[in-house]
Amino acid sequence: MIVSPESGIRESASSLLLPDVMVPTETLRLASQISEIRRLALAVEKFAARHGVQGNAAHHIILAADELITNAIEHNPPPPDLQMTVMLRLERKRLIMEISYQGTPFDPTVETKAPELDAPIEDRPIGGLGVHFAKTLLDGLSYVRRQGTNHLTLTKNL
Amino acid sequence: MTMTIESQDGLAIVVLTGRLDSTNAADTEAKIVAQIEAGHKRVVVDASALDYLSSAGLRVFLVVAKRVKAAGGGLVLHSLTNHVREVFEISGFINVLTVCANRDEAVARV
């Protein structure tokens, strides 16, 4: 993990915004590379296990994040040295993940129409399912662009 | 993820273990396509130990299904885990790909 004065400031700034000091949080920094998704998955699994998150919530938020990050990297490849910041937060009845990264504006929530799920195999387009997965698996997905940074908020009810 | 392939007399049995996602989808696809090109156009995928599948991984099955169909063969998956079954359901692939309960049934159907 890279610790820089800048990241230190950012972490303390975000912790000031927490509604309750007892809300468990964890911040990760990922390189903008597909291979980092596994590290994210492991970190979410550990976070969920440590805080007693039951059922499929961790799996669903991991899969949704995988789809959104893969999409972001493949559609608009950011420089690999650019970091993505992922903040996990466990509220009383919700698991929340905030993904922030600089680069070209990219809003996956308005990206495509829903895929045709009943189309025969010859007609199924290859790809285009990722955002559908994320929307289906999550209870909330929102996007904002702020100061040159894309922010995605993924919410999973517990 | 680990992948083992046993092939004989036109039938390839592909056993997938762990995660199939955007990091290994292309490699997995290439290896299965190589089997089809070598004449093993009946493909059975044992997914009993596949516990993570993303849309990039699902794309592998779509490509393989199209390839075997064009070659006059078939693709059958069996023993889906709950996580993988859920992905098949939300994508609608459960209706377009053949899924069986076990290996014997899959080999008979493919």
Contacts between the chains, C-beta under 8 A, distances in Angstrom:
chain1	res1	chain2	res2	distance
A	34	B	22	5.0
A	34	B	23	5.5
A	35	B	23	5.5
A	37	B	21	6.8
A	37	B	22	7.1
A	37	B	23	7.0
A	38	B	19	7.4
A	38	B	21	7.9
A	38	B	23	6.7
A	41	B	19	8.0
A	41	B	52	7.7
A	56	B	83	7.9
A	56	B	86	7.9
A	59	B	52	7.9
A	59	B	83	6.0
A	63	B	52	7.6
A	63	B	54	6.2
A	63	B	87	7.6
A	66	B	21	6.2
A	66	B	22	7.3
A	66	B	54	5.0
A	67	B	54	6.2
A	67	B	55	5.9
A	70	B	21	7.9
A	70	B	22	4.5
A	70	B	54	7.1
A	70	B	56	6.2
A	74	B	22	7.9
A	115	B	91	7.9
A	115	B	92	7.7
A	116	B	92	8.0
A	117	B	91	6.9
A	117	B	92	2.9
A	117	B	95	7.6
A	118	B	92	6.0
A	118	B	95	6.4
A	119	B	92	7.9
A	119	B	96	7.6
A	120	B	96	6.5
A	121	B	62	7.1
A	121	B	65	5.5
A	121	B	66	6.5
A	121	B	69	6.9
A	121	B	96	4.7
A	121	B	97	7.4
A	122	B	66	7.0
A	122	B	69	7.7
A	124	B	62	5.9
A	124	B	96	6.7
A	126	B	59	5.5
A	126	B	62	5.9
A	126	B	63	6.7
A	127	B	55	7.4
A	127	B	59	6.4
A	129	B	55	4.0
A	129	B	58	6.8
A	129	B	59	8.0
A	129	B	91	5.5
A	130	B	54	7.7
A	130	B	55	4.7
A	130	B	56	7.9
A	132	B	90	7.4
A	132	B	91	7.5
A	133	B	54	7.6
A	133	B	55	5.6
A	133	B	87	7.3
A	133	B	90	6.2
A	133	B	91	7.3
A	136	B	90	4.8
A	137	B	90	7.3
